[in-house]
């Protein structure tokens, strides 16, 4: 099995506009706490796979900035050559609305919608890919624990 960081643009994604700054900060902190429970800060180098547009240009978003800053403050080293790669997806969860005809429809509502975060970690040294997913309320409070899948 080959493990690496290379992939198409879009490995990381953050819905714009993301939730309010306080919510972004809370979700980023929660993600870093989970990563610190799995990988020792101060001994772990991470390559961050930032969100990019279709032209391969970095997308500037508050979540990615908050995540990187909190990783550094927690003792993680960010290196472009690290064998542990981290990509993320922060997106809104559409709400199911029942229409007058009795059918369900999906609707995106930014203000009071729940959010989900998916962290994808590829560790070339261990030939392991780990996916962590968690859902948050509109105010950044976790609704449930992290779901984890390892391949």
N, C-alpha and C positions, 0 to 999 in steps of 0.2 A: 504494500500500500504506500503510495506517495502522499506525503503531507506537505503542504506549503501554504504560503500566504497569497500566492498569485491567484487572480480571479478576475472576472469581469467587473467593470465599474458597477457600483450598486451593492457591493458586499456589505457596506454600511449605509444606513439610511436614517434620516431624522425628518419627520413630517414638519414642514414649515407652514405656519409658524408653530414652534413647539409650545408646550404649556408655559404658563408664567414662570418667571425666573426662580421663584421659591420652590415650585414643583420640580423644575429641571434640577435644581441643586439637591433636593431630597432624593430623587431617583438616582442621580449620579453617585451620591454618597452611599446609598443602599447597594448599588452595583459594586462599588469599590470594597465595601465591607464583605460582600460575598466572595469577591476575588481574593481578598486577604485571608479568608478562611480556607481557601483552596491552594493558594500559592504564597510562599513566605515573602512579605515585603522586605526590602533590603537585600534580598537574594534573587529576585526575579526581574529579568529584563523582558519587556513587552514591546512588540511592534504593533502600533495602532494602525488600523486600516480605516482611514477617514472616509466619510461620504464624499462622493464625486458626482459631477453632472455627466451628461452624455459625451461631453468633449474631454473628459478626463481631468477637469479642473476641480480642485477642492471646493466644497461647499462650506461656507462659514456658518456655523450654527451654535447656539448657546449650550446645548447638551454636550456636544463633542468637546468643547472647550472646558466645561465643568468636569467632565469625566477625566480628561487628561490632567487637569490641575489637581484633582483629588487623588488620582493615582500617584502623581509625583509627591504630593504632601504626605501620602501614606507610606512612602518609601520605595515604591516601584520605580525602576529605571526605564525610561522610554528610549528605545534604540531602533533604528531602521533595519538592523540586521538580526534582531532577536529571533530565536527559534519559536517563541510563543507569540502567536498572532492573535489579536483581538479585533473582531468586527462587531458591530452592534446595529440594532434596528429599534428605533423608538417610534411608535405609531399609535394612532388613535384606534380605539375599538368602535366600530360602527354599532349604533343602537338599532335593535329591531323594533320597528313601528308597525302596529296593526292599522291598516287602512280601512276606510268605510266599507270597502267591498269584502272585508274579512281576510284579505291577503296580507302577508307580512312583507315589509320592504325594509331595506337597509338604508340608514341615513347617517351621515357624518355630522356631528355636532361638537364643535371645539370646546365651548365654554364649560359644559358639565359632563363631558365624556370621560370614560375610563381610558387608560393608556396601557400599552404593553411594551416591555423591554425584552429583547432577545439578544443575548451575548453569545457569540460564536468564538470559541477558542480552539486554535489549531496548534498543537504542540509537536513540532518536528522531532524533538529529542525522544519523545515517548511514542511517536506514531499514533497520536490520539487526537480525536476531534470531540470537543465537548460543547453542548448547547445548553444554555441556561435561559429560562423564560420566566417572567413574572408579570403579573397584572397589578396596576395601580389605580386608585380612585382619582378623580379629577383634581384632588388636592395633594396628590403624591404619596398617599398612604398605601402600603402594600395591602392587597386584598387577600392574597394567599401566599404560600411559600414559593420558592423557586422550583420549577419543574426542571429536571436535569436528564439529559440524554448523552450517552457517551458511545462513540463508534471507534 
